[in-house]
Every structure is written in C-alpha cells, then in structure tokens.
Amino acid sequence: MKSLYIKNFRNLTDLSLEGLKKVNLIVGRNNAGKSSLLEAISIYLSNGSEDGLKNVLACRGELVNTNALDENADIKRIMTAQYSSLFYGRNTTFTKNNVFSIGEKDDTLEFRLIRIGEISDSTNNKSKLNRNIIAYTDDETDVPFSVQYIGDGLGVYGPSGIRNVIRFTAHGTNRPTNEKQHFEYVLTRDFMLRYNVTLFDKIAMSDKEKYVLEALRIIEPNVDGLNFLNESDYSNHRIPFVTLKGAGERLRLTSMGDGINRILTVILALVNCKDGVFLLDEFETGLHYTVQQQLWQMIFKLADMLNIQVFATSHSRDCIDSFVSANNDGKGQIIRLDKRGDNVVAVNYDNEDEMQFITEHGVEIR
C-alpha cells in the first residue's frame, strides 16, 4: 500500500496516510487511534470479510456469542449494537450517511447498516417464482413497493456497488471472501498463541526456520533448536520446546519468560507474510529495551528479503530510538497520530536526518 484513507471508523473521522513505506512505526498518545488504524488495515486487507470484522470485534471483547443467547433474545438489536462499535460515535442509524470507509486511492470499501428485503417477481411460468434479495437504507426513496423486509445486516460496498451482505442472524452469513493481500496481525496480548504451531508447521525445515532461531537468540544466545511437541503423553496440545547448546535436554519455551515467547510469536507471523502485510500492536510489549534494536534489525531485514510491508504501533521512547537506529537505509518512517479536536491527523517523519535529530535531542513525538 502506498496510501490509506479512513473515514468515520471508530475515533478516526478523516485520516489520510500518504507515502507509506516498507516499515511504518505508528506513534501517538493513548486514544489517538493507533490500534484503530491497525484494525482498519486488517479489515481492508481481509476485503471486508465477516471473519475479518469478527476478529476485530473479538480483540476488544465486543463480539457477542449469539449461539449462547436465549432463544428470546433480540438478535438483530444485539448485532446492530455490536457492529455499531465500528462506526464513529457508535451510530446505529440505517441511513445512507452512516457509513465508514477504508481504502486506497482507487479502491475503497464502504460499510453501512442496511435493511434486507426480498422482491418476489412472477415469471411467465406461473408455478415458478424468482426471488431477489436487495439491500436498502431507511432514507432511500426508490425502494420497490413490492419489497418484503426480512432482516437487518451490514453491507460492504466497493467502487462497483455492493460486494457482500452480513446478515444479523444467530449464525451469521459465513460467505467466503478472498483477501486483497495476505496479512498477519499480532496483538498486544499475543505471547503464546495456539496459532503459532500452524505458523511453525508452514515454515518448518525451510530456510525461514533459521530466522526464527536467529530471533530467539536475541534473548537466549544458546538456542540451537526449536520444535512444537505434545505438552504431555496425555495431550495433543503442541507447545514450543527449545534445545540449548551443551544442555543435553529440551526446555519448554514457556518457562523462559514473556520476552522470548513474544519474539517467537512476532517472527513466526513475520516469516509467514511473504509478499504481504505484517501488523504488530505495541511492539515493545514484553521486551526489555536492550533487545528492541536487534528485533527491529530483524524486522527490517526480513521485510526487505520477503517483500513485506510492516505497520507497528508504540508509545515507547525506547522503541522509537531503537527503530531509528535500525533504519539505516531509509526504508522506514515514523507516523505520529495527533488528536486535534474531534479529528485525528497524521504527521510523517520520513527523513533520516530528522528522525536522528529527534532521538539525539529527545524531541517528544509519542
């Protein structure tokens, strides 16, 4: 992506990001919209899929398990409230103007709350009936008189019209949607994901495995082997074990601290992102400041080798300093999100000399 535009998504009313680089570090104060920016990118890259939207909602505890609700629960009202959390101001109106949009210059996705109706159209064959489903809003004036309302939903629109409808029912829609581009998304709390075993299996016994070991050695230099094995003889749950030089035994990685487990999650996701996009929320989580520059160096190297675009957030001074030190070829930039009134604006720092001045003189940009 070279640019990104976001309107009325969460607290981002009109955000424009230009000149995106290979590695982009997003900084800013609390509630400036850093995590919202990563969420928006993930929704866009997932092509507005139902799974992509649900993942974003689940990350903030906003996803309702409709299967567990009482049979008398008002599913439509509950799901309207759930999806409204993505709209600026949590707007729940079913109107044309209640829309949030995410995209690049010539490819923008728009999302709005919609009514779903069915048109019954008799054909020449009296025994046959063609049924057409349409989406509309409460303020549309050209809705056919014959439309029968059958439910509510979320409409996903592209430049050529509506692409997908997510119906507000207990079981959702579950239509497969192709990603615009492959991406991996590592959240703040992701230290020991069960998904890690899947990511490891995809790169095991390949050249990419050596980069995972190299990353683990940032914290423990004696690591010389990694594998995911059953937790016990009575469990099929596979967890990471490592071997250390000269130790003669394998050790559970979970016993070696949060930092090394965080690095494992980050690097496994990164090496599985070839020709894609890597999203990392709060880079510094679980990492001592002394290891951050080495990890940034790994990220810059792999982003270049595997053609990966990186977006990471932080509010740490140590992270900013280590990022600038690792960015010695100009492929990275810092983007500060600054809240001004009700709007959030982006300020780019993409000049190496300027970034170096910021770190050397302690200029506050967090």
RAFENMO-V211290 format. One record per helix or strand of 3 or more residues. SS is the DSSP state (hx for helix, st for strand). FROM is the first residue (numbers start at 0). TO is the last residue. If there is no record, write none. Layout:
SS | FROM | TO
SS | FROM | TO
//
This chain:
st | 3 | 6
st | 14 | 16
st | 22 | 26
hx | 33 | 44
hx | 49 | 58
hx | 65 | 67
hx | 74 | 83
hx | 87 | 89
st | 98 | 103
st | 106 | 121
st | 128 | 135
st | 147 | 157
st | 160 | 166
st | 182 | 185
hx | 194 | 202
hx | 207 | 215
st | 222 | 229
st | 237 | 243
st | 249 | 251
hx | 252 | 255
hx | 257 | 270
st | 276 | 279
hx | 288 | 304
st | 308 | 313
hx | 316 | 325
st | 331 | 339
st | 342 | 348
hx | 351 | 359
//
